[in-house]
Amino acid sequence: MEKFVEALWIGIELAAQLFFLKALLPKKLSGRQTACIVLIQWLIILGLNNCGLLIFHDNTYIRKATNLFIGIIGASIIFGGAWYSRVFVVVLSYFALGAADTITLYGTSALLGIALSELVWRKVLYCVIVTVGKLVFLFLAWFLYYIKTRAVTQSLNQKKLILICLFPLVSIFALLSVFTGFKSESDLSTPAALFSVFLALANVAILYLISSIERATKAEHELMMLNQSMALQTENICALEKSYRAQRSATHEFKHRLQVIYDLLDQGEVDRAKNYIQRLQVTQTSRIFVANTNHPIIDAILNERYHTAKKSAIDMSFKVNDLSALSISTDALVVLLSNLLDNAIEACQRLPDNRAIECTILSGETLFISIRNTSPPVKIINGTIETTKKPEREHGFGLAGVRQVVKQLDGEYAMNYSDNWFQFVAEIPA
């Protein structure tokens, strides 16, 4: 039974280490591949612990050094990043685990007023305390991973946090109650061991379930963002097609109007020709492209949003250069510019006056994008702005989509709000 409990402890340590590493290092293997590597580590460590070699079995330092080496090899296979960063994080996880075990054992012996050697020989108590310590470290490692991998648009909900912590806390108290029921026994009894194993496995299962729910929620959010992006693409492609049709129609009409002007001048009707030209200037003003970057997709988006802003009495200005050589995909441009300009327009629409948007898109060694607009006060928390639309789950994906696109393009972004102006700036390798 003691060997069985020891195998459980090794499994908990490997699970805790995996969460710890996932929180700090980029993963390069799939979930199944990772599970296979961890299973192999568990079998190797378990085999070494039971191989009967005195130099390994009786020397604590050799055992720890071997386990550390196995952990480094496993981390090198599962995770990416610089080799020294992987070694450092593995060593850090082992020191953290050792600290958790030490604090648990010495803290318990101090609280009970007994020597550590006596605590070790009281096997029921020792089993319970070590299991509690490893479960606490497992929970803390998982919680670090949970915090690091949550979407930045989501904030920690206090009720949800309490529910997450509830099961591990209940398990710890249940394990302590096992000790009170079996503390008179010197040997590790089967019921105590089995109950410890059950609670440990239940904790691992619960943490895995919560992580799976989080991944499913994140996937759902990403699907909503994808649907939104597809809708934006359809909208802008339609706008582009509309603009080109209007341009072709205008080109066709232009030839006829030139002929009319020529005929009037040929007949000496100079005043009539002037009046006709003035009427043409009035009708053509609203059809001129206010932004011309030589990039059809960007031109369609900018000019479509300009006319939308104009209907809401928003003063929109542009500073652009030749973007014809830009190699960024159409999908990325649509998501990036449409979301930023739509957000700027919506912010201006909430103002009674002083509605203005300044759009700068310049291509050089990098693509520089700056959208600056007047806006009601906003709070920027952890690089994001919480949506004010209801229901929240169905909104707030525009800025998240922008951040995702910038990240995919290896770019950087920043945002700030001051003096009634909000600004989003991004720099992307061109």
C-alpha positions in Angstrom: 0.0 0.0 0.0 2.9 2.4 0.7 4.3 1.8 -2.8 0.9 2.6 -4.2 0.7 5.9 -2.3 4.2 6.7 -3.4 3.2 6.2 -7.0 0.3 8.6 -6.4 2.7 11.2 -5.0 4.9 10.9 -8.1 1.9 11.4 -10.3 0.7 14.5 -8.4 4.2 16.0 -8.6 4.4 15.5 -12.4 0.9 16.9 -12.8 1.8 20.0 -10.7 5.1 20.4 -12.6 3.2 20.2 -15.9 0.8 23.0 -14.9 3.8 25.1 -13.6 5.7 24.7 -16.8 2.6 25.4 -19.0 2.1 28.7 -17.2 5.7 29.9 -17.9 6.8 28.2 -21.2 5.4 27.9 -24.7 4.0 24.4 -25.4 5.0 22.6 -28.7 3.3 19.2 -28.4 -0.3 18.2 -28.5 -2.3 17.1 -25.4 -1.9 13.4 -26.2 1.8 13.7 -26.9 2.3 15.5 -23.7 0.3 12.9 -21.8 2.5 10.2 -23.3 5.7 11.9 -22.2 4.4 12.5 -18.7 3.4 8.8 -18.5 6.8 7.8 -19.5 8.4 10.1 -16.9 6.1 8.6 -14.3 7.0 5.0 -15.2 10.8 5.7 -15.3 10.7 7.5 -11.9 8.5 4.7 -10.4 10.8 2.1 -11.8 13.9 3.7 -10.4 12.3 4.0 -7.0 11.6 0.3 -7.0 14.6 -1.1 -8.8 16.4 -2.1 -5.7 19.7 -0.3 -6.4 21.0 0.8 -3.1 22.9 3.8 -4.5 19.7 5.2 -5.8 17.2 3.9 -3.3 19.1 5.0 -0.1 20.6 8.3 -1.3 18.0 11.1 -1.3 20.3 13.5 -3.2 20.8 11.0 -6.1 17.1 10.4 -6.3 16.3 14.1 -6.4 19.0 14.8 -8.9 17.8 12.0 -11.1 14.2 13.2 -10.9 15.3 16.7 -11.8 17.2 15.4 -14.8 14.2 13.4 -16.0 12.1 16.6 -15.5 14.5 18.6 -17.6 14.5 16.1 -20.4 10.6 15.9 -20.4 10.4 19.7 -20.4 12.8 19.9 -23.3 10.6 17.6 -25.3 7.2 19.1 -24.4 8.0 22.8 -24.3 9.7 25.4 -26.5 11.9 28.4 -25.7 15.6 28.8 -24.9 17.2 25.7 -23.2 18.3 27.7 -20.2 14.8 29.0 -19.6 13.4 25.4 -19.6 16.1 24.3 -17.2 15.5 27.3 -15.0 11.7 26.8 -14.8 12.1 23.0 -14.1 14.6 23.7 -11.3 12.3 26.4 -10.0 9.4 24.0 -9.9 11.4 21.4 -8.0 12.5 24.0 -5.4 8.9 25.1 -5.1 7.7 21.6 -4.6 10.4 20.9 -2.1 9.5 24.1 -0.2 5.9 23.0 -0.1 6.8 19.6 1.3 9.1 21.1 3.9 6.7 23.8 5.0 3.9 21.2 5.3 5.9 18.7 7.3 7.8 21.1 9.6 4.7 23.2 10.1 2.6 20.2 11.1 5.3 18.9 13.5 5.5 22.4 15.0 1.7 22.7 15.4 1.4 19.2 17.0 4.5 19.7 19.1 6.2 16.6 18.0 9.6 15.9 16.4 9.8 15.5 12.7 11.2 11.9 13.1 8.1 11.0 15.2 5.8 12.5 12.5 7.5 10.3 9.9 7.0 7.2 11.9 3.3 7.9 12.5 2.5 6.7 9.0 -1.1 7.7 8.8 -0.3 11.3 9.8 2.7 11.3 7.5 0.6 10.0 4.5 -2.1 12.6 5.1 0.2 15.5 5.6 2.4 14.7 2.5 -0.7 14.2 0.4 -2.1 17.5 1.6 1.1 19.3 0.8 1.4 17.9 -2.7 -2.3 18.7 -3.4 -1.8 22.3 -2.2 1.2 22.6 -4.6 -0.8 21.0 -7.4 -3.6 23.5 -6.9 -1.2 26.5 -6.7 0.5 25.4 -9.9 -2.8 24.9 -11.7 -4.0 28.3 -10.4 -0.9 30.0 -11.8 -1.6 28.3 -15.2 -5.2 29.3 -14.9 -4.4 33.0 -14.3 -1.8 33.1 -17.0 -3.9 31.5 -19.7 -7.2 33.3 -19.2 -8.3 35.6 -21.9 -7.3 39.2 -21.1 -10.8 40.4 -21.8 -12.1 38.4 -18.9 -11.7 39.4 -15.2 -11.7 37.0 -12.3 -15.1 36.5 -10.9 -15.1 36.2 -7.1 -17.9 33.7 -7.0 -16.3 31.5 -9.6 -13.0 31.8 -7.8 -14.6 30.6 -4.5 -16.2 27.6 -6.3 -12.8 26.7 -7.9 -11.1 26.7 -4.5 -13.9 25.0 -2.7 -13.2 21.4 -3.7 -9.4 21.4 -2.9 -10.2 23.0 0.5 -12.9 20.4 1.2 -10.5 17.6 0.2 -7.8 18.9 2.6 -10.2 19.0 5.5 -11.4 15.5 4.5 -7.9 14.2 4.6 -7.3 15.8 8.0 -10.4 14.1 9.2 -9.0 10.7 8.0 -6.0 11.3 10.3 -8.3 12.0 13.3 -10.1 8.6 12.6 -6.9 6.6 12.2 -4.3 8.5 14.3 -4.2 5.6 16.8 -2.8 3.2 14.2 1.0 3.1 13.7 0.9 1.5 10.2 -0.7 3.0 7.1 -4.1 1.4 6.9 -5.7 0.5 3.7 -8.8 2.7 4.2 -6.7 5.8 4.9 -4.5 5.1 1.9 -7.4 4.4 -0.5 -9.3 7.5 0.7 -6.2 9.7 0.2 -5.7 8.2 -3.3 -9.4 8.8 -4.2 -9.3 12.5 -3.1 -6.0 13.1 -4.9 -7.3 11.7 -8.1 -10.6 13.6 -7.7 -8.7 16.8 -7.3 -6.7 16.1 -10.5 -9.9 15.3 -12.3 -11.7 18.4 -11.1 -8.8 20.7 -12.1 -8.7 19.0 -15.6 -12.4 19.5 -16.0 -12.2 23.2 -15.1 -9.3 23.6 -17.6 -11.4 21.8 -20.3 -14.4 24.1 -19.6 -12.1 27.1 -19.9 -10.7 25.9 -23.2 -14.2 25.2 -24.5 -15.3 28.7 -23.5 -12.2 30.2 -25.2 -13.0 28.2 -28.3 -16.5 29.5 -28.3 -15.3 33.1 -28.0 -12.8 32.5 -30.9 -15.7 31.1 -33.0 -17.8 34.2 -32.3 -14.8 36.4 -33.3 -14.4 34.3 -36.5 -18.0 34.8 -37.3 -17.7 38.5 -36.7 -14.6 38.7 -38.9 -16.4 36.8 -41.7 -19.3 39.2 -41.5 -16.9 42.2 -41.7 -15.2 40.7 -44.7 -18.5 40.2 -46.5 -19.5 43.7 -45.7 -16.3 45.2 -46.9 -16.1 43.1 -50.0 -19.7 44.2 -50.9 -18.6 47.8 -50.2 -15.6 47.4 -52.5 -17.7 45.9 -55.3 -20.1 48.8 -54.9 -17.3 51.3 -55.1 -15.9 49.8 -58.2 -19.3 49.6 -59.9 -19.8 53.3 -59.0 -16.4 54.1 -60.4 -17.1 52.3 -63.6 -20.5 54.0 -63.9 -18.9 57.4 -63.2 -16.2 56.8 -65.8 -18.9 56.0 -68.4 -20.9 59.1 -67.5 -17.8 61.2 -67.5 -17.3 60.6 -71.2 -20.8 61.8 -72.0 -20.5 64.9 -69.8 -17.3 65.9 -71.4 -19.1 65.6 -74.7 -21.9 67.9 -73.4 -19.3 70.5 -72.3 -17.5 70.3 -75.6 -20.8 70.8 -77.5 -21.8 73.8 -75.4 -18.4 75.4 -75.8 -18.4 74.6 -79.6 -21.8 76.4 -79.8 -20.4 79.4 -77.9 -22.7 78.7 -74.8 -19.9 79.6 -72.3 -22.2 80.6 -69.5 -24.3 77.4 -69.8 -21.1 75.4 -69.9 -19.9 77.1 -66.6 -23.3 76.4 -64.9 -23.2 72.8 -66.0 -19.7 72.4 -64.6 -20.7 73.9 -61.3 -23.6 71.5 -61.0 -21.3 68.6 -61.8 -18.9 69.7 -59.0 -21.7 69.7 -56.5 -22.9 66.2 -57.4 -19.4 64.7 -57.7 -18.1 65.9 -54.3 -19.9 63.2 -52.3 -18.5 60.5 -54.7 -14.8 61.4 -54.5 -12.5 59.0 -52.7 -11.3 60.9 -49.6 -8.6 58.4 -49.0 -6.5 57.0 -51.8 -3.8 54.5 -50.8 -3.6 52.5 -54.1 -4.7 49.5 -52.1 -8.3 48.6 -53.1 -9.3 46.9 -49.9 -8.0 49.6 -47.6 -9.5 52.3 -49.8 -12.9 50.6 -49.7 -12.8 50.3 -45.9 -11.6 53.8 -45.3 -14.0 55.5 -47.7 -17.0 53.4 -46.6 -16.3 54.3 -42.9 -15.8 57.9 -43.9 -19.3 58.1 -45.3 -20.7 56.3 -42.3 -19.0 58.8 -40.0 -20.2 61.8 -42.1 -23.8 60.7 -41.6 -23.3 60.9 -37.9 -21.7 64.4 -38.1 -18.2 63.0 -37.3 -15.2 64.8 -38.7 -12.9 62.1 -40.0 -9.4 62.9 -41.4 -6.8 60.7 -43.0 -3.0 60.6 -43.2 -1.9 57.9 -45.6 0.7 57.1 -48.1 1.1 54.5 -50.9 0.1 51.1 -49.5 0.0 49.2 -52.9 3.0 47.1 -52.0 1.5 46.0 -48.6 1.6 42.2 -48.4 -0.7 41.7 -45.3 -3.6 39.4 -46.1 -7.0 40.8 -46.9 -8.6 39.0 -43.9 -6.1 40.6 -41.5 -6.7 44.1 -42.9 -10.4 43.8 -42.8 -10.5 42.7 -39.2 -7.9 45.2 -38.1 -9.2 48.4 -39.8 -12.9 47.6 -39.7 -13.0 46.9 -35.9 -10.8 49.9 -35.0 -12.8 52.4 -37.2 -16.2 50.9 -36.1 -15.1 51.3 -32.4 -14.0 54.9 -33.1 -17.3 55.7 -34.8 -19.4 54.1 -32.0 -17.4 56.1 -29.4 -18.0 59.4 -31.2 -21.7 58.6 -31.6 -22.0 58.6 -27.8 -20.8 62.2 -27.6 -23.2 65.1 -28.0 -20.6 67.2 -30.0 -16.9 67.4 -30.7 -16.9 64.2 -32.8 -13.6 63.6 -34.5 -11.5 60.7 -35.8 -7.9 60.9 -37.0 -6.8 57.9 -39.0 -3.1 57.5 -39.8 -1.8 54.5 -41.9 1.8 54.8 -43.1 3.9 52.1 -44.8 7.6 52.1 -44.6 10.0 49.6 -42.9 6.9 48.8 -40.8 3.2 49.4 -41.1 2.2 52.1 -38.7 -1.5 52.4 -37.8 -2.9 55.0 -35.5 -6.7 55.5 -34.8 -7.3 58.5 -32.6 -10.8 59.6 -31.7 -12.8 61.7 -29.2 -14.5 59.4 -26.7 -16.4 59.3 -23.4 -14.1 58.2 -20.5 -12.8 54.7 -20.8 -10.8 52.5 -18.4 -8.0 50.5 -19.9 -7.3 47.4 -17.7 -4.6 44.9 -18.6 -4.4 46.1 -22.2 -8.1 45.9 -22.9 -11.4 47.8 -22.5 -14.3 46.0 -21.0 -17.4 46.2 -23.3 -20.3 48.4 -22.2 -22.8 46.6 -24.5 -25.3 44.1 -23.1 -25.1 41.1 -23.0 -21.4 41.2 -22.4 -20.8 37.6 -23.8 -22.1 38.7 -27.2 -19.9 41.8 -27.5 -16.4 42.9 -26.8 -14.7 40.8 -29.5 -13.8 43.6 -31.8 -10.7 44.8 -29.9 -9.9 41.2 -29.0 -9.9 40.4 -32.8 -7.6 43.4 -33.4 -5.2 42.2 -30.7 -5.2 38.7 -32.1 -4.4 39.9 -35.7 -1.6 42.2 -34.4 -0.1 39.2 -32.5 -0.4 36.9 -35.5 1.4 39.5 -37.6 4.2 39.7 -35.0 3.3 43.3 -34.3 3.0 45.5 -31.2 0.2 47.7 -30.0 -0.6 50.3 -27.4 -3.6 52.3 -26.3 -4.3 55.2 -24.0 -7.0 57.7 -23.1 -6.3 61.3 -22.1 -8.0 64.7 -22.5 -11.2 63.1 -24.0 -9.2 61.4 -26.7 -8.7 57.7 -27.1 -5.8 56.4 -29.3 -4.9 52.9 -30.5 -1.5 52.6 -32.1 -0.1 49.5 -33.8 3.2 48.8 -35.5 3.4 45.7 -37.7 6.3 44.4 -39.8 5.4 45.3 -43.4 
